[in-house]
Amino acid sequence: MMTTTELSKHRHRLRQLIDTIDKLAYQCAYSDSLIQGTPGEVFRTCGRKNCKCAGDPADRHGPYLVVQIYQDKKQRQVALKKDQKELWQKAKNYQKQMNTLTKLKKTCQELTDTVQQILNQRLEKFP
């Protein structure tokens, strides 16, 4: 049988987990536009022999904004034009939402495990 102190500690932990789940679920419900992809920045060489990028790899051109997407079961890297920065931000929003969802799943699993632990500790032996 569990003591009152142990039950109190468990209730406090459950409240913390539920508050975290509430916060994370709320963050996933934002109305930010999303594009499924991974945003990134790349530096490139232009191919001209006399350009600064030909001699030193540290002097490449860029950064250029790109979004990596999966299309037709293949990974593609789409270069964005300067006026398409909002697409890059939408892909960044998507990554943030996916990270939040991962945290939410982990916290839900922790809540389930904690409740299971409480139930197991409360079990009495059958006479």
N, C-alpha and C positions, 0 to 999 in steps of 0.2 A: 504494500500500500504506500502511496505517495504522501509525503508530509505537506502541510499547508504551504510551507516555504517553497518547496519544490514546485508545487502547482502554481504559485505566484510567479516564480521565475519563468516557468513555461508560458504562462499567460502573457507576461511582459514580452517574451521573445515572439510569441504569435502576433501580438499587436504590432511589433516592429516590422515583422515580415508582411503583414497585411497592409500596413502603411506604405511600405516600399512597393508592393504590388500595385496599390492604388496609384501611386505617383508614376510608376513606369507605364502602366496601362493608359493613364491620362496622356503621357507624352507620346504614346503611339497613336493617339487619336487626333493629333494636330492636323490641320488642313493644308499643310505645306504640300506643294506639288512635288511629285517624285518621278524620277526616271531610274529604271532598274539598270544600274551600271556602276562602275567604279571610276571615280574621277581621279585624274592624275595630271602631272605636269611633265613634259618631256623637253629635252634639248636635242637639237639635230645639227648635222653638218649639211651644207648646201651642195657640195660637190664641185665647186669652183676651185681651181688649183691655187689661185692667188689669194683666196679668202683666209682670214685669220683662223677659221675653224678647221682648215686643212692641216695646219701645222700642230696645233695644240688642242687635244680633246677637251681641255677645260674651257676653251673659248668657243664652244658650240653656240648656235643660235637658240634663243628661247628665253624663258620657258614658254611653251605652247600648251594650251589646255586641251586635254583629251579625255574621252570617256570610253572605258572598255566595256563592251556589251557582248552578250551571247546572241547570235542570230543564226538560225538554221543549224544549231548544234555546233557552231564554231565561234571562237572568240575573235572579236574584231576591235580594233582601236579606231575610234572616230575622232578626227581632229576638228576642233571647233574654231569658228571664226571669232574675231574680236567682239562682234555684236551678239554672240551666242553664249555669253558668260552665264546667263540665267539657266541654260541647260546644264552647265557644269555644276552650278549651285543645286539644281534639282537632283543630280546624281549624288552630290555630297549629302543632301537631306536624306536620300534613300539609305546611304551607308550609316548615317546616324540612327535612323529608325531601325535598321537591322541590328545594330549594336544594342539598342534599347530593348528590342524584342528578345535578343539572346539573354540579356540580364533578367528580363521578365520571366522567361522560361526557367532560368536557374533558380530564381527566387521562389517561383511556384513549386519547383521540385523540393527546395529546402523546406517550404511550408508543409508539403505532404510528408516528407521524411520526419519532420518534427512532430506532427500529429501522430504519425505511426509510432514513434518512440514513446510518446505520452500514453497512447493506448496500450502498448506492450508493458509499460511500467505499471499501469493500473490493473493489469490482469491478475486475477487471483487464481490460485491453484484449485482445481476441482477436487473435492474430498474423495 
